[in-house]
């Protein structure tokens, strides 16, 4: 299934995307729009969700929202594509010897077509196309062999970064957490529909010009290794969003920063696309 949050006629609810339509799942999920609450009950509700038949709306007639807006965690892994690590090394940035994790505060989450704000405090606005996954089961001390069983599904992410603020502290948190700088979507594709998440085409364009283009098979640390590493330290909960790293081609290399008016699009094979306009802070 492709699970989404959508707004139609002023009301936001949960649906499943089927072709060019979205089917309202309210008769199963109730009147709320909490994807986190749904993911906590997904195994028991799944047969009813799959059987639910309507009502349905054309995707063109609704607004897709961020698939999940209230995760407990939004974690991201730095320098996790080999080609990206190579370009960073050429610029004098050492490749980490361990998994380099940082927080994006959940208040940065934006929807798949929401505007991304370039704030007046910096013009160093960068993009990072990323495959992300959403946890479906409360888990800790997960072994790599079992890691994929705790994933609810996958989505597209743009780890928008304000580079000068990012490098003010070794944690990266502030430069990764400006409001609107975590667009995700367009929906959550459940894990059973993604045969091999580590061999998908990923592409980012700015005004139609390709800036990043790779396959997820260039990951240094695979998804199973990521989950094993993280759950050695912390409990992961249903709805937690984890971004897996970005390919080469980021703007930090050539200083070709994002500018107001530009359209930044991230597309991942089989998972859809998000497209966000850059606007200047008022």
C-alpha positions as a LaTeX table, in Angstrom:
\begin{tabular}{lrrr}
\hline
Residue & $x$ (\AA) & $y$ (\AA) & $z$ (\AA) \\
\hline
Unk1 & 0.00 & 0.00 & 0.00 \\
Unk2 & 0.85 & 3.62 & $-0.42$ \\
Unk3 & $-0.39$ & 5.36 & 2.75 \\
Unk4 & $-0.84$ & 9.12 & 2.63 \\
Unk5 & $-2.30$ & 12.04 & 4.52 \\
Unk6 & $-4.41$ & 14.26 & 2.31 \\
Unk7 & $-6.61$ & 17.33 & 2.58 \\
Unk8 & $-9.89$ & 17.54 & 0.71 \\
Unk9 & $-12.56$ & 20.17 & 1.24 \\
Unk10 & $-10.70$ & 21.53 & 4.27 \\
Unk11 & $-10.41$ & 18.20 & 6.10 \\
Unk12 & $-7.20$ & 16.18 & 6.49 \\
Unk13 & $-7.43$ & 12.40 & 6.72 \\
Unk14 & $-5.58$ & 9.22 & 5.81 \\
Unk15 & $-5.89$ & 7.44 & 2.50 \\
Unk16 & $-4.24$ & 4.89 & 0.26 \\
Unk17 & $-3.00$ & 5.85 & $-3.19$ \\
Unk18 & $-4.14$ & 3.65 & $-6.06$ \\
Unk19 & $-3.03$ & 4.86 & $-9.47$ \\
Unk20 & $-4.27$ & 8.41 & $-9.98$ \\
Unk21 & $-6.71$ & 8.24 & $-7.06$ \\
Unk22 & $-6.62$ & 8.27 & $-3.30$ \\
Unk23 & $-9.08$ & 6.15 & $-1.33$ \\
Unk24 & $-10.34$ & 7.59 & 1.94 \\
Unk25 & $-9.60$ & 5.13 & 4.79 \\
Unk26 & $-11.64$ & 6.92 & 7.44 \\
Unk27 & $-14.07$ & 4.02 & 7.83 \\
Unk28 & $-11.11$ & 2.02 & 9.16 \\
Unk29 & $-8.90$ & 4.68 & 10.76 \\
Unk30 & $-11.64$ & 6.89 & 12.18 \\
Unk31 & $-11.89$ & 10.65 & 11.78 \\
Unk32 & $-8.31$ & 11.48 & 12.81 \\
Unk33 & $-5.27$ & 11.96 & 10.59 \\
Unk34 & $-2.44$ & 10.58 & 12.76 \\
Unk35 & $-0.24$ & 8.33 & 10.67 \\
Unk36 & 1.76 & 7.45 & 13.77 \\
Unk37 & $-1.37$ & 6.10 & 15.44 \\
Unk38 & $-2.15$ & 4.07 & 12.32 \\
Unk39 & 1.36 & 2.61 & 12.13 \\
Unk40 & 1.10 & 1.45 & 15.75 \\
Unk41 & $-1.89$ & $-0.70$ & 14.70 \\
Unk42 & $-0.94$ & $-1.44$ & 11.10 \\
Unk43 & $-0.56$ & $-5.23$ & 11.42 \\
Unk44 & $-4.06$ & $-5.67$ & 12.88 \\
Unk45 & $-5.70$ & $-3.08$ & 10.62 \\
Unk46 & $-4.01$ & $-4.07$ & 7.40 \\
Unk47 & $-6.66$ & $-6.49$ & 6.07 \\
Unk48 & $-9.37$ & $-3.86$ & 6.56 \\
Unk49 & $-7.23$ & $-1.15$ & 5.00 \\
Unk50 & $-6.55$ & $-3.28$ & 1.95 \\
Unk51 & $-10.24$ & $-4.13$ & 1.57 \\
Unk52 & $-11.48$ & $-0.56$ & 2.08 \\
Unk53 & $-13.11$ & 0.71 & $-1.11$ \\
Unk54 & $-13.84$ & 4.35 & $-0.76$ \\
Unk55 & $-14.80$ & 7.04 & $-1.20$ \\
Unk56 & $-12.07$ & 7.89 & $-3.71$ \\
Unk57 & $-10.78$ & 11.22 & $-5.01$ \\
Unk58 & $-8.51$ & 12.15 & $-7.90$ \\
Unk59 & $-5.03$ & 12.99 & $-6.67$ \\
Unk60 & $-5.24$ & 16.15 & $-8.74$ \\
Unk61 & $-8.18$ & 17.29 & $-6.60$ \\
Unk62 & $-6.58$ & 16.89 & $-3.17$ \\
Unk63 & $-3.49$ & 18.19 & $-1.41$ \\
Unk64 & $-1.01$ & 15.62 & $-0.19$ \\
Unk65 & 0.39 & 16.49 & 3.24 \\
Unk66 & 3.51 & 15.21 & 4.98 \\
Unk67 & 2.77 & 11.50 & 5.49 \\
Unk68 & 3.71 & 11.79 & 9.16 \\
Unk69 & 4.02 & 15.04 & 11.12 \\
Unk70 & 4.52 & 13.82 & 14.69 \\
Unk71 & 7.31 & 11.22 & 14.80 \\
Unk72 & 9.20 & 10.99 & 18.06 \\
Unk73 & 12.46 & 11.07 & 16.10 \\
Unk74 & 13.75 & 12.31 & 12.75 \\
Unk75 & 17.29 & 10.96 & 12.40 \\
Unk76 & 19.65 & 11.27 & 9.45 \\
Unk77 & 22.97 & 9.67 & 8.51 \\
Unk78 & 25.78 & 11.80 & 7.14 \\
Unk79 & 28.36 & 10.89 & 4.50 \\
Unk80 & 26.78 & 7.55 & 3.67 \\
Unk81 & 27.21 & 7.36 & $-0.12$ \\
Unk82 & 30.69 & 6.43 & $-1.29$ \\
Unk83 & 30.67 & 8.96 & $-4.13$ \\
Unk84 & 29.58 & 11.71 & $-1.73$ \\
Unk85 & 32.33 & 10.75 & 0.73 \\
Unk86 & 34.82 & 10.88 & $-2.14$ \\
Unk87 & 33.76 & 14.38 & $-3.22$ \\
Unk88 & 33.92 & 15.54 & 0.39 \\
Unk89 & 37.40 & 14.05 & 0.80 \\
Unk90 & 38.52 & 15.92 & $-2.32$ \\
Unk91 & 37.35 & 19.11 & $-0.59$ \\
Unk92 & 39.38 & 18.28 & 2.50 \\
Unk93 & 36.57 & 16.78 & 4.62 \\
Unk94 & 37.55 & 13.51 & 6.26 \\
Unk95 & 35.34 & 10.46 & 5.86 \\
Unk96 & 33.93 & 9.39 & 9.25 \\
Unk97 & 35.17 & 6.07 & 10.59 \\
Unk98 & 31.80 & 5.32 & 12.20 \\
Unk99 & 28.17 & 5.98 & 11.33 \\
Unk100 & 27.64 & 9.74 & 11.66 \\
Unk101 & 24.11 & 10.33 & 12.96 \\
Unk102 & 22.41 & 13.64 & 13.68 \\
Unk103 & 18.94 & 14.90 & 14.57 \\
Unk104 & 16.59 & 16.87 & 12.42 \\
Unk105 & 14.09 & 18.35 & 14.84 \\
Unk106 & 10.60 & 17.13 & 13.96 \\
Unk107 & 9.37 & 20.74 & 13.67 \\
Unk108 & 11.27 & 20.94 & 10.36 \\
Unk109 & 8.92 & 18.47 & 8.65 \\
Unk110 & 7.14 & 19.79 & 5.57 \\
Unk111 & 4.85 & 18.24 & 2.99 \\
Unk112 & 5.73 & 16.98 & $-0.49$ \\
Unk113 & 4.65 & 20.22 & $-2.20$ \\
Unk114 & 5.14 & 22.75 & 0.61 \\
Unk115 & 7.38 & 25.78 & 0.16 \\
Unk116 & 10.90 & 25.59 & 1.61 \\
Unk117 & 12.00 & 28.85 & 3.20 \\
Unk118 & 15.42 & 30.38 & 2.68 \\
Unk119 & 15.90 & 32.30 & 5.91 \\
Unk120 & 17.46 & 35.74 & 6.01 \\
Unk121 & 20.29 & 34.60 & 8.32 \\
Unk122 & 22.04 & 32.63 & 5.53 \\
Unk123 & 22.20 & 32.18 & 1.77 \\
Unk124 & 23.94 & 28.77 & 2.05 \\
Unk125 & 20.78 & 26.74 & 1.42 \\
Unk126 & 21.57 & 23.23 & 0.21 \\
Unk127 & 19.62 & 20.15 & $-0.85$ \\
Unk128 & 20.18 & 16.48 & $-0.08$ \\
Unk129 & 18.08 & 13.85 & $-1.85$ \\
Unk130 & 17.59 & 10.89 & 0.48 \\
Unk131 & 15.80 & 7.60 & 0.80 \\
Unk132 & 14.06 & 7.49 & 4.18 \\
Unk133 & 12.26 & 4.74 & 6.02 \\
Unk134 & 9.65 & 4.75 & 8.78 \\
Unk135 & 9.79 & 2.43 & 11.76 \\
Unk136 & 6.71 & 0.25 & 12.31 \\
Unk137 & 7.53 & $-1.63$ & 15.51 \\
Unk138 & 8.85 & $-0.56$ & 18.90 \\
Unk139 & 12.31 & $-2.07$ & 18.94 \\
Unk140 & 15.69 & $-2.11$ & 20.64 \\
Unk141 & 18.84 & $-4.23$ & 20.25 \\
Unk142 & 17.78 & $-5.34$ & 16.79 \\
Unk143 & 20.24 & $-7.58$ & 14.98 \\
Unk144 & 20.99 & $-6.78$ & 11.36 \\
Unk145 & 19.40 & $-10.03$ & 10.21 \\
Unk146 & 16.07 & $-8.93$ & 11.71 \\
Unk147 & 16.27 & $-5.23$ & 10.92 \\
Unk148 & 13.98 & $-5.11$ & 7.88 \\
Unk149 & 11.13 & $-6.62$ & 9.92 \\
Unk150 & 10.82 & $-3.41$ & 11.98 \\
Unk151 & 10.34 & $-1.12$ & 8.95 \\
Unk152 & 6.79 & $-0.02$ & 8.12 \\
Unk153 & 7.70 & 1.56 & 4.79 \\
Unk154 & 9.77 & 3.95 & 2.71 \\
Unk155 & 9.44 & 7.52 & 1.49 \\
Unk156 & 11.27 & 10.33 & $-0.28$ \\
Unk157 & 13.13 & 12.94 & 1.75 \\
Unk158 & 15.06 & 16.14 & 1.11 \\
Unk159 & 17.48 & 16.78 & 3.97 \\
Unk160 & 17.57 & 20.55 & 3.39 \\
Unk161 & 20.61 & 22.06 & 5.08 \\
Unk162 & 21.85 & 25.53 & 5.98 \\
Unk163 & 25.55 & 24.84 & 5.64 \\
Unk164 & 27.12 & 27.64 & 7.68 \\
Unk165 & 24.74 & 26.96 & 10.56 \\
Unk166 & 25.35 & 23.22 & 10.21 \\
Unk167 & 29.07 & 23.63 & 10.79 \\
Unk168 & 28.73 & 25.96 & 13.77 \\
Unk169 & 28.45 & 22.90 & 16.01 \\
Unk170 & 29.63 & 19.31 & 15.59 \\
Unk171 & 26.09 & 18.00 & 16.16 \\
Unk172 & 24.78 & 19.61 & 12.90 \\
Unk173 & 21.35 & 19.94 & 14.57 \\
Unk174 & 20.63 & 23.64 & 14.08 \\
Unk175 & 21.69 & 23.75 & 10.46 \\
Unk176 & 19.52 & 20.74 & 9.72 \\
Unk177 & 16.42 & 21.81 & 11.60 \\
Unk178 & 15.13 & 25.14 & 10.28 \\
Unk179 & 11.36 & 25.12 & 9.87 \\
Unk180 & 10.28 & 23.65 & 6.46 \\
Unk181 & 13.71 & 22.03 & 5.93 \\
Unk182 & 12.48 & 18.45 & 6.17 \\
Unk183 & 10.09 & 17.85 & 3.26 \\
Unk184 & 9.00 & 14.21 & 3.08 \\
Unk185 & 6.48 & 12.21 & 1.07 \\
Unk186 & 4.62 & 11.93 & $-1.10$ \\
Unk187 & 3.35 & 8.88 & 0.83 \\
Unk188 & 4.67 & 5.89 & 2.76 \\
Unk189 & 5.13 & 2.87 & 0.50 \\
Unk190 & 4.80 & $-0.15$ & 2.76 \\
Unk191 & 7.86 & $-2.35$ & 2.99 \\
Unk192 & 6.25 & $-5.34$ & 1.28 \\
Unk193 & 6.06 & $-3.32$ & $-1.96$ \\
Unk194 & 9.78 & $-2.44$ & $-2.01$ \\
Unk195 & 11.70 & $-5.51$ & $-3.13$ \\
Unk196 & 15.17 & $-4.05$ & $-2.64$ \\
Unk197 & 15.42 & $-0.57$ & $-1.09$ \\
Unk198 & 19.19 & $-0.64$ & $-1.59$ \\
Unk199 & 19.00 & $-0.71$ & $-5.37$ \\
Unk200 & 16.72 & 2.19 & $-6.32$ \\
Unk201 & 17.37 & 5.11 & $-8.65$ \\
Unk202 & 17.44 & 8.44 & $-6.81$ \\
Unk203 & 17.49 & 11.82 & $-8.56$ \\
Unk204 & 17.30 & 15.47 & $-7.60$ \\
Unk205 & 16.70 & 18.33 & $-10.01$ \\
Unk206 & 16.63 & 22.10 & $-9.56$ \\
Unk207 & 14.45 & 23.81 & $-12.16$ \\
Unk208 & 14.67 & 20.61 & $-14.20$ \\
Unk209 & 18.49 & 20.46 & $-14.17$ \\
Unk210 & 19.89 & 17.27 & $-12.65$ \\
Unk211 & 22.08 & 17.95 & $-9.60$ \\
Unk212 & 22.14 & 14.48 & $-8.01$ \\
Unk213 & 21.65 & 11.12 & $-9.73$ \\
Unk214 & 22.64 & 7.78 & $-8.24$ \\
Unk215 & 21.42 & 4.42 & $-7.02$ \\
Unk216 & 20.97 & 3.49 & $-3.40$ \\
Unk217 & 23.41 & 0.61 & $-3.87$ \\
Unk218 & 26.18 & 3.18 & $-3.24$ \\
Unk219 & 25.35 & 3.26 & 0.49 \\
Unk220 & 28.35 & 2.73 & 2.74 \\
Unk221 & 26.26 & 1.50 & 5.67 \\
Unk222 & 23.19 & $-0.45$ & 4.61 \\
Unk223 & 19.79 & $-0.15$ & 6.23 \\
Unk224 & 20.19 & $-3.26$ & 8.38 \\
Unk225 & 23.50 & $-2.00$ & 9.74 \\
Unk226 & 21.91 & 1.37 & 10.47 \\
Unk227 & 19.09 & $-0.13$ & 12.52 \\
Unk228 & 21.41 & $-2.43$ & 14.44 \\
Unk229 & 23.70 & 0.52 & 15.27 \\
Unk230 & 20.88 & 2.87 & 16.32 \\
Unk231 & 19.02 & 0.34 & 18.44 \\
Unk232 & 22.18 & $-0.46$ & 20.35 \\
Unk233 & 21.71 & 3.02 & 21.81 \\
Unk234 & 18.01 & 3.85 & 21.74 \\
Unk235 & 14.53 & 2.46 & 21.40 \\
Unk236 & 12.89 & 3.21 & 18.06 \\
Unk237 & 9.13 & 3.69 & 17.92 \\
Unk238 & 6.46 & 3.41 & 15.24 \\
Unk239 & 6.56 & 6.54 & 13.10 \\
Unk240 & 10.22 & 7.37 & 13.66 \\
Unk241 & 11.70 & 8.68 & 10.40 \\
Unk242 & 15.24 & 7.74 & 9.42 \\
Unk243 & 17.03 & 9.25 & 6.41 \\
Unk244 & 19.83 & 7.14 & 4.94 \\
Unk245 & 22.25 & 9.70 & 3.46 \\
Unk246 & 22.67 & 11.64 & 0.23 \\
Unk247 & 24.54 & 10.95 & $-3.03$ \\
Unk248 & 27.22 & 13.17 & $-4.55$ \\
Unk249 & 26.35 & 16.49 & $-6.18$ \\
Unk250 & 25.34 & 18.66 & $-3.24$ \\
Unk251 & 25.57 & 22.42 & $-3.66$ \\
Unk252 & 28.22 & 22.71 & $-0.95$ \\
Unk253 & 30.77 & 21.40 & $-3.45$ \\
Unk254 & 30.37 & 24.20 & $-6.02$ \\
Unk255 & 28.54 & 26.79 & $-3.86$ \\
Unk256 & 25.58 & 26.67 & $-6.23$ \\
Unk257 & 23.11 & 27.31 & $-3.42$ \\
Unk258 & 19.35 & 27.11 & $-3.74$ \\
Unk259 & 17.72 & 30.45 & $-4.53$ \\
Unk260 & 14.20 & 31.83 & $-4.10$ \\
Unk261 & 11.90 & 30.91 & $-6.97$ \\
Unk262 & 13.67 & 27.66 & $-7.80$ \\
Unk263 & 11.85 & 24.32 & $-7.76$ \\
Unk264 & 13.66 & 21.43 & $-6.10$ \\
Unk265 & 12.39 & 17.95 & $-7.01$ \\
Unk266 & 13.48 & 14.62 & $-5.49$ \\
Unk267 & 12.36 & 11.37 & $-7.10$ \\
Unk268 & 13.06 & 7.81 & $-6.04$ \\
Unk269 & 12.25 & 4.80 & $-8.19$ \\
Unk270 & 8.97 & 3.22 & $-7.11$ \\
Unk271 & 8.41 & 5.66 & $-4.24$ \\
Unk272 & 7.23 & 8.79 & $-6.05$ \\
Unk273 & 8.50 & 12.35 & $-5.93$ \\
Unk274 & 8.38 & 15.48 & $-3.81$ \\
Unk275 & 8.65 & 18.95 & $-5.35$ \\
Unk276 & 9.20 & 22.09 & $-3.30$ \\
Unk277 & 9.51 & 25.75 & $-4.25$ \\
Unk278 & 12.17 & 27.86 & $-2.53$ \\
Unk279 & 10.86 & 31.12 & $-1.05$ \\
Unk280 & 12.65 & 33.92 & 0.79 \\
Unk281 & 11.73 & 34.58 & 4.39 \\
Unk282 & 9.38 & 37.55 & 4.58 \\
\hline
\end{tabular}
